[in-house]
């Protein structure tokens, strides 16, 4: 485990809440956004991303999806971007295009 898996009062922190099958963004210990995932073995589906209305426009969703995609890459799997935001993020960050499930 590393520092990004431990919530802190310093800025947004992304954690993998495996019990809920979602990545969560915490600010001062409060969940302000999340991205659900479905583990499909060699693929990970990202069907839904939510950020609290008051926290929108601060890069929270991008931070969340970047962490999710980095974890997919580290695990050697591919991603199914069912969420429009995830698909748009990958399109605008071509360095993640290799993760798209065929």
N, C-alpha and C positions, 0 to 999 in steps of 0.2 A: 504494500500500500504506500502511496506517496501523499504529499501535501495537498494535492488537488482533490483527494478523497475525504478530506477533513474540513467541515464547515468552519468558517472563521468570520469575524466581524470586519475583515479587511476586504472590501470589494466583493464582487460576485464570485462565487465558488461553484463549480459544477461537480456533482456527485452522481455516481451510478447507483440508483436505488433498485437493486436487483429484485427485491421482494415485490416491488410494484412494477417491474419491467419498464423503467423509465429513467432517463437522465433528468436531474433536477438542478436548477440554478437557485442558490441560496444567497440572500443578502441579509447580513446581520442575523443569520440563523433561520430566516423565513423563506419558504419556497415562493419564488416570484415567477417561475416558469418551469416548464417541463417538456420533454419529448418522449413520447411512448415508443417502445420498440417491441418487436415480436422476433424471438430467436427461432429461426428456421433451419438450424444446423449450420450449413455452409453459407447461408445468407441471413441478413438481418433486415427486416422490414421496419421502416420509420413512417408510421401512418398518421401521426398527429403531433403538432407542436403548439404550445400555448404559452403566452407571456401575459402577465397581469397588465391590464390597461395602463395603469400608472407607471409601469416600467418600460413601456414600448418606446422605441426610438433611441434606445441606449446601447444597442448592440447585444442585448441579452440573447435573442434567438440565434444570432450568428455564433456567439460563444458556445451556446448549447449544441448546435449542430456540428460545429467544428470538433468539439470533444467527442460527440457520438461517432463522427466519421473517422476520427483518429483512432478510436477504440476498434472500430470495424477493421480498419487497415491493420492495426497491431495484431488482431486475431486471425488475419489471413482470410477473412470472409469478404463477401460482396454485399451491396446494399440494394434494397428495393425502396426507392423514394416515393412512397404513396402520398405523403404530405406535399402539397404544392410548394411550401416554403423550402423543404429539403431539396426538391427537384430544382427550384430556382437557384438555391445556394450552390449546388453542384454545377449548374450551367454557368454561373458567374465566377466560379472557382475551378477552372479546368484541371487543376492539379488533383482533384478528387474524382475526375471522370473515370479513371481506371477502376473505381470501386463499384461502378454500376453493374448490377447482375444482368447477365445476358439472356 
